[in-house]
Amino acid sequence: MARSFAGIDFSSLKPGDVRVDRKQVYLHVPAAQVFSTRLDSAKTRVYSRQTGLLVPTDPNLESQVRQEAERELSEAALADGILRTAQQNASQTLTSLLQGLGLRED
């Protein structure tokens, strides 16, 4: 099993990204980004390894294959719109939070 995680890194907010005017807040939300893509090691296995008689085994092969799989999974998540979904979720969550604090949306 594999998972990609995306979201908003609010540590990159700058002072000009937030402006408060009475009961209105103007917030420039940073762009979403993929934070990590990971294979679940407990649920993935190497089923077959075949090498020739004179070919030495490569101890790094499994790590390299996992890294390539994670790269391909990240690309697939991007193609499926993970960043768009993360941006929409962040916007909806922030809107609900700010409205819950009594601020309004124009």
C-alpha positions in Angstrom: 0.0 0.0 0.0 1.2 3.5 -0.8 0.1 7.0 0.2 0.9 10.5 -0.8 0.3 13.3 1.6 -0.3 16.9 0.5 -1.2 20.1 2.2 -0.3 23.7 3.0 2.8 24.7 4.8 1.7 27.8 6.7 5.2 28.4 8.0 5.9 30.2 4.7 3.2 32.8 5.4 4.6 36.4 5.3 3.2 39.3 7.3 1.5 40.7 4.1 -0.3 37.4 3.5 -2.8 38.2 6.3 -4.8 41.3 6.6 -7.6 41.9 9.1 -10.3 44.6 8.6 -12.9 44.6 11.3 -14.8 41.4 10.8 -13.1 40.4 7.6 -9.8 38.6 7.1 -8.0 38.5 3.9 -5.6 35.5 3.7 -3.3 34.6 0.9 -3.0 30.8 1.3 0.4 29.4 0.1 0.3 26.8 -2.7 -0.3 23.2 -1.7 2.6 20.8 -1.9 3.2 17.1 -1.6 4.8 16.5 1.8 5.5 12.8 1.4 4.9 9.6 -0.7 5.6 6.4 1.1 5.2 2.7 0.5 4.0 0.7 3.5 6.9 -1.6 4.1 4.7 -4.0 6.0 2.5 -4.5 3.0 5.0 -4.6 0.2 7.3 -7.4 -0.7 9.8 -8.5 -3.2 8.4 -11.7 -4.7 11.2 -12.7 -7.0 14.8 -11.9 -7.6 16.7 -13.4 -10.5 20.3 -12.9 -11.4 22.7 -14.8 -13.5 25.2 -17.1 -12.0 28.1 -14.7 -12.5 26.2 -11.5 -11.6 26.8 -10.3 -8.1 23.8 -9.4 -6.0 23.2 -5.6 -5.5 22.4 -4.9 -1.8 21.0 -1.5 -2.8 18.6 -2.8 -5.5 15.5 -3.0 -3.2 16.0 0.5 -1.9 16.5 1.8 -5.4 13.3 0.1 -6.6 11.3 1.4 -3.7 12.6 5.0 -4.3 11.6 4.7 -8.0 8.1 3.3 -7.0 7.6 6.3 -4.6 8.6 8.7 -7.3 6.1 7.2 -9.7 3.4 7.2 -7.1 4.1 10.9 -6.4 3.7 11.6 -10.1 0.5 9.6 -10.3 -0.9 11.6 -7.3 0.0 14.9 -9.0 -1.7 13.7 -12.2 -4.8 12.8 -10.2 -5.0 16.3 -8.7 -3.7 15.8 -5.2 -2.6 19.5 -5.1 -5.9 20.8 -6.2 -7.7 18.7 -3.6 -5.3 19.8 -0.9 -5.8 23.5 -1.8 -9.6 23.1 -1.8 -9.6 21.3 1.5 -7.4 23.9 3.1 -9.6 26.7 1.8 -12.8 25.1 3.1 -11.2 24.3 6.5 -9.9 27.9 6.9 -13.2 29.4 5.8 -15.1 27.2 8.4 -12.6 28.1 11.1 -12.7 31.8 10.5 -16.5 31.9 10.2 -16.6 29.9 13.5 -14.6 32.8 15.0 -17.3 35.2 13.9 -15.6 36.5 10.7 -17.5 36.7 7.5 -16.8 35.9 3.9 -17.5 38.4 1.1 
